[in-house]
């Protein structure tokens, strides 16, 4: 994978409103937060892979979960399981009319 290809930027742009964006670097989320802000996506919740543990999302309703392409390349079997379980918490936004 070549850095700077724009994949992460495109994923951030395409993410549902108020989605959770899972960043692969556990130590520092600042780059991802700065990038999201630069792209006008301050509505996103930027989290590390640790967020996939059920205690972080088990009582939440989510609008979406986006895995940064590098996150998906680093996930183990347990994290994939948790990711699929977290997806069951995604609810479509309520529309009136």
MMTF fields as JSON, N, C-alpha, C and O atoms, coordinates in Angstrom:
{
  "mmtfVersion": "1.0.0",
  "mmtfProducer": "UNKNOWN",
  "numBonds": 387,
  "numAtoms": 388,
  "numGroups": 97,
  "numChains": 1,
  "numModels": 1,
  "chainsPerModel": [1],
  "groupsPerChain": [97],
  "chainIdList": ["A"],
  "bondAtomList": [4, 2, 8, 6, 12, 10, 16, 14, 20, 18, 24, 22, 28, 26, 32, 30, 36, 34, 40, 38, 44, 42, 48, 46, 52, 50, 56, 54, 60, 58, 64, 62, 68, 66, 72, 70, 76, 74, 80, 78, 84, 82, 88, 86, 92, 90, 96, 94, 100, 98, 104, 102, 108, 106, 112, 110, 116, 114, 120, 118, 124, 122, 128, 126, 132, 130, 136, 134, 140, 138, 144, 142, 148, 146, 152, 150, 156, 154, 160, 158, 164, 162, 168, 166, 172, 170, 176, 174, 180, 178, 184, 182, 188, 186, 192, 190, 196, 194, 200, 198, 204, 202, 208, 206, 212, 210, 216, 214, 220, 218, 224, 222, 228, 226, 232, 230, 236, 234, 240, 238, 244, 242, 248, 246, 252, 250, 256, 254, 260, 258, 264, 262, 268, 266, 272, 270, 276, 274, 280, 278, 284, 282, 288, 286, 292, 290, 296, 294, 300, 298, 304, 302, 308, 306, 312, 310, 316, 314, 320, 318, 324, 322, 328, 326, 332, 330, 336, 334, 340, 338, 344, 342, 348, 346, 352, 350, 356, 354, 360, 358, 364, 362, 368, 366, 372, 370, 376, 374, 380, 378, 384, 382],
  "bondOrderList": [1, 1, 1, 1, 1, 1, 1, 1, 1, 1, 1, 1, 1, 1, 1, 1, 1, 1, 1, 1, 1, 1, 1, 1, 1, 1, 1, 1, 1, 1, 1, 1, 1, 1, 1, 1, 1, 1, 1, 1, 1, 1, 1, 1, 1, 1, 1, 1, 1, 1, 1, 1, 1, 1, 1, 1, 1, 1, 1, 1, 1, 1, 1, 1, 1, 1, 1, 1, 1, 1, 1, 1, 1, 1, 1, 1, 1, 1, 1, 1, 1, 1, 1, 1, 1, 1, 1, 1, 1, 1, 1, 1, 1, 1, 1, 1],
  "groupList": [{"groupName": "UNK", "atomNameList": ["N", "CA", "C", "O"], "elementList": ["N", "C", "C", "O"], "formalChargeList": [0, 0, 0, 0], "bondAtomList": [1, 0, 2, 1, 3, 2], "bondOrderList": [1, 1, 2], "singleLetterCode": "X", "chemCompType": "L-PEPTIDE LINKING"}],
  "groupTypeList": [0, 0, 0, 0, 0, 0, 0, 0, 0, 0, 0, 0, 0, 0, 0, 0, 0, 0, 0, 0, 0, 0, 0, 0, 0, 0, 0, 0, 0, 0, 0, 0, 0, 0, 0, 0, 0, 0, 0, 0, 0, 0, 0, 0, 0, 0, 0, 0, 0, 0, 0, 0, 0, 0, 0, 0, 0, 0, 0, 0, 0, 0, 0, 0, 0, 0, 0, 0, 0, 0, 0, 0, 0, 0, 0, 0, 0, 0, 0, 0, 0, 0, 0, 0, 0, 0, 0, 0, 0, 0, 0, 0, 0, 0, 0, 0, 0],
  "groupIdList": [1, 2, 3, 4, 5, 6, 7, 8, 9, 10, 11, 12, 13, 14, 15, 16, 17, 18, 19, 20, 21, 22, 23, 24, 25, 26, 27, 28, 29, 30, 31, 32, 33, 34, 35, 36, 37, 38, 39, 40, 41, 42, 43, 44, 45, 46, 47, 48, 49, 50, 51, 52, 53, 54, 55, 56, 57, 58, 59, 60, 61, 62, 63, 64, 65, 66, 67, 68, 69, 70, 71, 72, 73, 74, 75, 76, 77, 78, 79, 80, 81, 82, 83, 84, 85, 86, 87, 88, 89, 90, 91, 92, 93, 94, 95, 96, 97],
  "secStructList": [7, 7, 6, 6, 1, 1, 2, 2, 2, 2, 2, 2, 2, 2, 1, 7, 6, 6, 7, 3, 3, 3, 3, 1, 7, 1, 1, 7, 7, 2, 2, 2, 2, 2, 2, 2, 2, 2, 6, 6, 7, 6, 6, 1, 3, 3, 3, 3, 4, 4, 4, 4, 1, 4, 4, 4, 6, 6, 6, 7, 7, 5, 1, 7, 3, 3, 3, 7, 2, 2, 2, 2, 2, 2, 7, 7, 2, 2, 2, 2, 2, 2, 2, 2, 2, 2, 2, 6, 6, 5, 7, 7, 7, 7, 7, 7, 7],
  "xCoordList": [0.835, 0.0, 0.875, 1.785, 0.608, 1.35, 0.666, -0.531, 1.445, 0.903, 0.624, 1.299, -0.382, -0.693, -1.582, -1.697, -2.216, -3.065, -4.452, -5.207, -4.788, -6.088, -7.194, -8.34, -6.893, -7.935, -8.59, -9.815, -7.792, -8.355, -9.204, -10.297, -8.72, -9.503, -10.845, -11.872, -10.849, -12.1, -13.027, -14.238, -12.471, -13.296, -13.939, -15.109, -13.179, -13.716, -14.819, -15.87, -14.592, -15.613, -16.891, -17.989, -16.762, -17.909, -18.616, -19.677, -18.053, -18.624, -20.001, -20.239, -20.914, -22.222, -22.053, -21.065, -23.012, -22.991, -22.906, -23.593, -22.055, -21.874, -21.413, -21.669, -20.746, -20.241, -19.001, -18.382, -18.667, -17.427, -16.406, -16.663, -15.239, -14.169, -13.036, -12.446, -12.726, -11.743, -10.369, -10.134, -9.475, -8.115, -7.17, -7.339, -6.176, -5.334, -4.287, -3.817, -3.913, -2.854, -3.463, -4.212, -3.153, -3.759, -3.185, -3.888, -1.947, -1.302, -1.718, -1.812, -1.97, -2.267, -3.38, -3.288, -4.418, -5.546, -5.511, -6.373, -4.52, -4.515, -4.474, -5.177, -3.666, -3.596, -4.976, -5.421, -5.645, -6.966, -7.974, -8.787, -7.924, -8.829, -8.549, -9.481, -7.28, -6.92, -7.377, -7.883, -7.199, -7.621, -9.139, -9.633, -9.867, -11.328, -11.763, -12.661, -11.129, -11.452, -11.164, -11.973, -10.022, -9.639, -10.673, -10.936, -11.243, -12.224, -13.65, -14.599, -13.803, -15.131, -15.977, -17.205, -15.331, -16.059, -15.844, -15.493, -16.054, -15.912, -17.039, -17.0, -18.036, -19.116, -18.672, -19.33, -17.577, -17.124, -16.496, -15.862, -16.686, -16.01, -14.811, -14.972, -13.619, -12.394, -11.936, -11.73, -11.779, -11.408, -10.299, -10.04, -9.646, -8.631, -9.289, -10.477, -8.494, -8.995, -9.553, -10.434, -9.042, -9.539, -11.028, -11.684, -11.565, -12.99, -13.864, -15.019, -13.33, -14.123, -14.508, -15.411, -13.843, -14.246, -15.68, -16.004, -16.536, -17.965, -18.293, -19.329, -17.454, -17.781, -17.887, -18.483, -17.323, -17.363, -18.645, -19.014, -19.325, -20.475, -21.725, -22.763, -21.668, -22.77, -24.107, -25.153, -24.111, -25.362, -25.65, -26.456, -25.001, -25.126, -25.926, -26.006, -26.513, -27.034, -26.07, -25.735, -25.63, -24.614, -25.196, -26.104, -24.665, -25.109, -24.236, -24.607, -23.089, -22.196, -20.851, -20.467, -20.145, -18.781, -17.946, -18.262, -16.89, -16.004, -14.625, -14.041, -14.12, -12.765, -11.798, -11.928, -10.838, -9.79, -9.169, -9.018, -8.818, -8.296, -7.11, -6.935, -6.296, -5.156, -5.596, -4.922, -6.722, -7.243, -7.634, -7.292, -8.352, -8.838, -7.692, -7.851, -6.549, -5.389, -4.706, -3.94, -4.974, -4.29, -5.166, -4.677, -6.44, -7.36, -7.192, -6.959, -7.32, -7.271, -8.701, -9.665, -8.818, -10.118, -11.109, -12.283, -10.643, -11.511, -12.016, -13.196, -11.138, -11.557, -12.561, -13.493, -12.4, -13.387, -14.74, -15.783, -14.714, -15.959, -16.657, -17.852, -15.885, -16.458, -16.989, -18.045, -16.263, -16.705, -18.075, -18.981, -18.213, -19.493, -20.607, -21.753, -20.277, -21.274, -21.647, -22.823, -20.679, -20.96, -21.847, -22.647, -21.718, -22.553, -24.043, -24.891, -24.357, -25.769, -26.355, -27.574, -25.526, -25.97, -26.253, -26.703, -25.996, -26.218, -27.713, -28.389, -28.202, -29.611, -29.698, -28.932, -30.635, -30.856, -31.424, -32.207, -31.027, -31.558, -33.066, -33.592, -33.74, -35.188, -35.512, -34.957, -36.407, -36.844, -38.317, -39.115, -38.652, -40.037, -40.573, -39.938, -41.769, -42.365, -42.889, -43.414],
  "yCoordList": [-1.18, 0.0, 1.236, 1.361, 2.125, 3.367, 4.428, 4.676, 5.059, 6.153, 7.348, 7.582, 8.085, 9.296, 9.077, 9.959, 7.913, 7.62, 8.243, 8.282, 8.731, 9.366, 8.437, 8.87, 7.185, 6.231, 6.646, 6.615, 7.034, 7.438, 8.69, 8.771, 9.66, 10.878, 10.542, 11.09, 9.661, 9.29, 8.558, 8.776, 7.693, 6.992, 7.987, 7.846, 8.978, 9.995, 10.783, 11.03, 11.175, 11.922, 11.11, 11.66, 9.82, 8.954, 8.413, 7.8, 8.625, 8.071, 8.664, 9.838, 7.855, 8.396, 9.492, 9.508, 10.391, 11.436, 10.798, 9.817, 11.365, 10.948, 9.491, 8.856, 8.977, 7.599, 7.522, 8.534, 6.308, 6.008, 5.628, 4.775, 6.277, 5.995, 5.329, 5.94, 4.077, 3.286, 3.447, 3.019, 4.078, 4.396, 3.312, 2.846, 2.889, 1.755, 2.052, 1.128, 3.304, 3.644, 3.893, 4.853, 3.046, 3.143, 4.288, 4.853, 4.636, 5.645, 7.071, 7.885, 7.397, 8.774, 8.846, 8.286, 9.543, 9.749, 11.14, 11.48, 11.943, 13.353, 13.546, 14.408, 12.763, 12.915, 12.683, 13.463, 11.623, 11.317, 12.413, 12.798, 12.911, 14.001, 15.265, 15.942, 15.584, 16.76, 16.597, 17.543, 15.406, 15.144, 15.277, 15.897, 14.704, 14.807, 16.278, 16.708, 17.027, 18.456, 19.179, 19.986, 18.892, 19.509, 19.197, 20.027, 18.011, 17.588, 17.98, 17.602, 18.733, 19.18, 18.093, 18.149, 17.104, 15.975, 15.894, 14.839, 17.002, 17.028, 16.258, 16.071, 15.815, 15.012, 13.576, 12.873, 13.142, 11.759, 11.584, 12.494, 10.4, 10.024, 9.177, 8.056, 9.706, 9.004, 8.178, 8.709, 6.875, 5.962, 5.028, 4.907, 4.367, 3.361, 1.984, 1.825, 1.006, -0.367, -0.854, -1.713, -0.308, -0.712, -0.449, -1.104, 0.491, 0.823, -0.371, -0.447, -1.291, -2.439, -3.357, -4.18, -3.234, -4.019, -3.637, -2.451, -4.624, -4.358, -3.342, -2.682, -3.204, -2.254, -0.822, 0.023, -0.537, 0.815, 1.111, 2.278, 0.107, 0.342, -0.453, -0.264, -1.326, -2.264, -1.588, -2.17, -0.409, 0.272, 1.444, 2.315, 1.472, 2.61, 2.246, 1.085, 3.275, 3.172, 3.963, 5.104, 3.367, 3.97, 4.289, 3.607, 5.331, 5.657, 4.975, 4.895, 4.489, 3.787, 3.547, 4.24, 2.567, 2.262, 2.141, 1.349, 2.922, 2.879, 2.449, 3.078, 1.389, 0.925, 1.565, 1.378, 2.312, 2.785, 1.565, 0.513, 1.705, 0.561, -0.089, -1.304, 0.688, 0.102, -0.638, -1.574, -0.235, -0.97, -2.374, -3.344, -2.474, -3.791, -4.737, -5.954, -4.204, -5.04, -5.553, -6.514, -4.923, -5.271, -6.017, -6.454, -6.172, -6.737, -8.25, -8.974, -8.694, -10.136, -10.691, -9.947, -11.984, -12.651, -12.106, -11.902, -11.875, -11.353, -9.958, -9.661, -9.101, -7.749, -7.787, -6.984, -8.69, -8.838, -9.264, -8.763, -10.181, -10.616, -9.426, -9.202, -8.672, -7.505, -6.486, -5.892, -6.282, -5.348, -5.766, -4.942, -7.044, -7.525, -7.407, -7.12, -7.625, -7.451, -5.973, -5.651, -5.086, -3.645, -3.177, -2.258, -3.788, -3.41, -3.633, -2.985, -4.536, -4.761, -3.568, -3.483, -2.658, -1.46, -0.293, 0.762, -0.468, 0.608, 0.717, -0.267, 1.935, 2.235, 3.323, 4.286, 3.152, 4.187, 5.432, 5.326, 6.602, 7.823, 7.912, 7.497, 8.45, 8.626, 9.733, 10.829, 9.439, 10.469, 10.762, 9.853, 12.008, 12.431, 13.014, 13.844, 12.546, 13.129, 12.18, 12.565],
  "zCoordList": [0.0, 0.0, 0.0, 0.819, -0.892, -1.003, -0.155, -0.3, 0.741, 1.551, 0.659, -0.344, 1.057, 0.318, -0.886, -1.737, -0.974, -2.125, -2.002, -2.974, -0.803, -0.616, -0.158, -0.039, 0.102, 0.513, 1.824, 1.938, 2.813, 4.096, 3.935, 4.495, 3.182, 2.948, 2.313, 2.713, 1.34, 0.681, 1.643, 1.622, 2.482, 3.468, 4.437, 4.795, 4.851, 5.761, 5.064, 5.654, 3.83, 3.08, 2.902, 2.99, 2.656, 2.363, 3.606, 3.489, 4.782, 6.017, 6.292, 6.007, 6.849, 7.247, 8.308, 9.042, 8.379, 9.403, 10.783, 11.067, 11.639, 13.033, 13.179, 14.202, 12.169, 12.231, 13.119, 13.45, 13.487, 14.193, 13.128, 12.279, 13.188, 12.243, 13.007, 13.897, 12.667, 13.407, 12.758, 11.628, 13.512, 13.083, 13.583, 14.71, 12.79, 13.178, 14.248, 14.912, 14.429, 15.373, 16.737, 16.917, 17.69, 19.015, 19.838, 20.676, 19.62, 20.444, 20.144, 21.063, 18.891, 18.536, 17.505, 16.413, 17.881, 16.981, 16.359, 15.55, 16.733, 16.342, 14.829, 14.302, 14.124, 12.666, 12.05, 11.208, 12.466, 11.911, 12.257, 11.416, 13.478, 13.877, 13.066, 12.631, 12.863, 12.067, 10.616, 10.012, 10.064, 8.692, 8.564, 7.622, 9.501, 9.474, 9.558, 8.834, 10.431, 10.559, 9.244, 8.785, 8.647, 7.367, 6.275, 5.405, 6.331, 5.328, 5.703, 5.017, 6.787, 7.198, 7.83, 7.775, 8.429, 9.02, 10.528, 11.056, 11.208, 12.658, 13.355, 14.571, 12.595, 13.158, 13.452, 14.22, 12.858, 13.049, 14.424, 14.96, 14.977, 16.218, 15.817, 15.336, 16.012, 15.641, 16.838, 17.929, 16.622, 17.705, 17.232, 16.034, 18.193, 17.856, 17.774, 18.053, 17.388, 17.312, 18.65, 18.679, 19.759, 21.072, 21.237, 22.046, 20.489, 20.582, 20.203, 20.62, 19.426, 19.002, 20.153, 20.005, 21.295, 22.459, 22.828, 22.897, 23.065, 23.283, 24.375, 24.299, 25.368, 26.446, 25.94, 26.608, 24.775, 24.227, 23.457, 23.325, 22.952, 22.086, 22.45, 21.814, 23.441, 23.681, 23.986, 23.699, 24.544, 24.881, 23.947, 24.276, 22.794, 21.879, 20.639, 20.237, 20.051, 18.697, 17.833, 18.151, 16.753, 15.901, 14.529, 14.054, 13.9, 12.541, 11.494, 10.323, 11.917, 11.008, 11.655, 12.597, 11.145, 11.58, 10.316, 9.428, 10.238, 9.084, 9.566, 10.448, 8.986, 9.304, 8.326, 7.116, 8.827, 7.948, 7.265, 7.886, 6.013, 5.258, 5.956, 5.861, 6.652, 7.362, 8.616, 9.045, 9.214, 10.376, 9.977, 10.653, 8.874, 8.458, 8.131, 8.231, 7.744, 7.44, 8.704, 8.643, 9.851, 11.103, 12.093, 13.135, 11.797, 12.779, 12.927, 11.96, 14.181, 14.44, 14.417, 14.236, 14.599, 14.524, 15.557, 15.247, 16.763, 17.823, 17.464, 17.654, 16.947, 16.563, 15.424, 15.407, 14.477, 13.402, 13.971, 13.553, 14.917, 15.549, 16.219, 16.029, 17.004, 17.677, 16.684, 16.903, 15.595, 14.554, 14.009, 13.885, 13.689, 13.155, 14.196, 13.849, 15.454, 16.517, 16.655, 16.829, 16.58, 16.686, 15.539, 15.713, 14.387, 13.252, 13.529, 12.915, 14.439, 14.769, 15.521, 15.673, 15.99, 16.718, 15.774, 16.22, 14.471, 13.503, 13.237, 12.937, 13.355, 13.112, 12.052, 12.063, 11.149, 10.126, 10.812, 11.756, 10.333, 10.934, 10.73, 9.697, 11.712, 11.661, 10.671, 10.746, 9.748, 8.802, 9.061, 9.288, 9.025, 9.265, 7.968, 7.317, 7.619, 6.423, 5.492, 4.448]
}
